[in-house]
Amino acid sequence: MTDLTYVVIQSHVSEFPKPLTLRSGDRVSIGERYDGPEDWPDWYLCSAPGQEAGFVPRQILDRHADGSGTVLEDFTNRELSVAKGERLRGNRSLNGWLWATRASDGATGWVPLESLEVRGA
């Protein structure tokens, strides 16, 4: 898929200063499914040794019967704080979020799709 350009139509500030960073093959404990008013389905609160818990998309988890899971690809739940009017590039969206790169400084992170508008390729 080709990267698309987005403009921020609603500011977003990360509430998680210490993102969870996982590598393919890591084991995690899988907790509750995110249940908020937003349309962000299939994010699960996961914990890994030495890190604060964070939400991880179902698509990258191989769930086990004992409540644990194996991470299927490298992943961080780092959110990108953005201000209205900023331009971003992104091509991967999962469950209501976009992995984006800010045009002005190259910073990367997840941004809620509801805060963005596509502006073309």
N, C-alpha and C positions, 0 to 999 in steps of 0.2 A: 504494500500500500504506500502511496506517495504521501509525504508530509503535507499537512494542510496548515494554513495560516489562520490563527484565531485572534480575536480582539476580546479583551476582558470587558464584560458589560456590567459586572458586579464584583467588587473587591472581595478577596478571600484572604483570611489570615489564618495561618496554621496554628492549631492548638496543641501540637505535639512537637516540642523542641528536640526530643531525643528519638529519632526514627528507628524503627526496627530494621535491621539489615540482615538478610538471609542469603545463603548460598545454596545452589542446587545440591540436593542430598541432605541438607540439614534436617534434623528432627525437631518438631515443635509440638507443644501442647495446644490443642484446638479447643477454644472456649465458645462463648456465646456468639450467635449470629447478630450482626448489627441490625437494630430495630428502631430506626428513627423515622421522622416524618418525611425525609428526603427519599427519592427513588434511587437508593443505593443498595441493590440486592446482592446477596451472596458475598458479603465481607464478614470474615470471622476473626474474633479476637484471639490472637495467638501469642504464645510466650516462648522464649528461647533463653537458655542459660546466659546470665550476665547482661541481659537487655530488658528494657521496659517492654511490656506487652504492647502490641499494636495490631491493627486490622490488616488482614491479608485476603486477597480474592480467592474464592473457591477454585478457580481455574488452575491455579498453580499449586494446589495441595492434593496429595494422594492421602486420603483419610484412612486411618486404621480403626479397627473395632474398639481399641482401648482408649480412644479419645485423643490419640496423638496423630501426627501426620508427617509425611516427608515432603519437603519443598521440591518442586519439579524444575524450577529455574531460579537464577539469581533474582532477588527482589529487595526493594526497600520501600517502606511506606512513607517516605519523606514527602511532605506536602510543600508546594510552592506558594508562598504568600505573594499575591498579585494585587495591583491597583487598577481601577477602572481606566480603560484606554490603552493599557499595555498590550503589546503584540507578542504572541507566542507561536511556536511551531510545535506540532504534535502529530503522531500517527498511530498511537496505541491507546484505545480507550477500553476500560474494563468497568463494568457495573456502575456506570454513572460518573466515572472519573477519567481524566485524560493525563497521560504522561507527557509533559510539555517542557520546552526549552524557551526561556525568556529571550527575546531578540536582543534586548539592550545589553545583557551581561552574560548570557550563556548559562545562567542558573537553571537547574532542572528539578522537577518534582511533580507530584500529582495535584491536579486542580479539578474541582467539580465542574462537570460539563454544563451545569445550569448557570455557571458564571461566565460562560464563553459564547461567542458567536463565530461561526465559520466565515472567513473572508477570502477563501479561494486557495489555490495551490501556490 
